[in-house]
Amino acid sequence: MSDAVTLAVATIGAGLLGAASSQAASRRQARAQNRAAQQQKELADRQIALESEAANRANARKADISSLLDGNSVADVGETNLTGAQGQIVDDSLLGRNTTLGA
């Protein structure tokens, strides 16, 4: 019976050892896959950045001077002069008079 017990213990031990080495191999493979996925993501991010830089270089942002000058004419509504193109009418009778609100 001792041979049968020894054989059973050896079989169980070999099975446990095989399972442990299988788990270790599985962990190594998972780590390798994670590293490969991370490298692939970094490469894709770098590629996107390079493509963006190339597009920015190709489509250089320049001011459209002609449209700015066309839009800055006297006849246009978009002026900053609140009194209009004629300016403020100055009436000599109003000079020196208190014109504050509420008075």
Secondary structure as the mmCIF struct_conf table of DSSP 4:
data_model
#
loop_
_struct_conf.conf_type_id
_struct_conf.id
_struct_conf.beg_label_comp_id
_struct_conf.beg_label_asym_id
_struct_conf.beg_label_seq_id
_struct_conf.end_label_comp_id
_struct_conf.end_label_asym_id
_struct_conf.end_label_seq_id
HELX_RH_AL_P HELX_RH_AL_P1 SER A 2 ALA A 58
TURN_TY1_P TURN_TY1_P1 ASN A 59 ASN A 59
HELX_RH_AL_P HELX_RH_AL_P2 ILE A 65 ASP A 70
TURN_TY1_P TURN_TY1_P2 GLY A 71 GLY A 71
BEND BEND1 ASN A 72 ASN A 72
TURN_TY1_P TURN_TY1_P3 VAL A 74 ALA A 75
BEND BEND2 ASP A 76 VAL A 77
BEND BEND3 THR A 80 THR A 80
TURN_TY1_P TURN_TY1_P4 LEU A 82 THR A 83
TURN_TY1_P TURN_TY1_P5 ALA A 85 GLN A 86
HELX_LH_PP_P HELX_LH_PP_P1 GLN A 88 ASP A 91
HELX_RH_3T_P HELX_RH_3T_P1 ASP A 92 LEU A 94
TURN_TY1_P TURN_TY1_P6 LEU A 95 GLY A 96
TURN_TY1_P TURN_TY1_P7 LEU A 101 GLY A 102
#
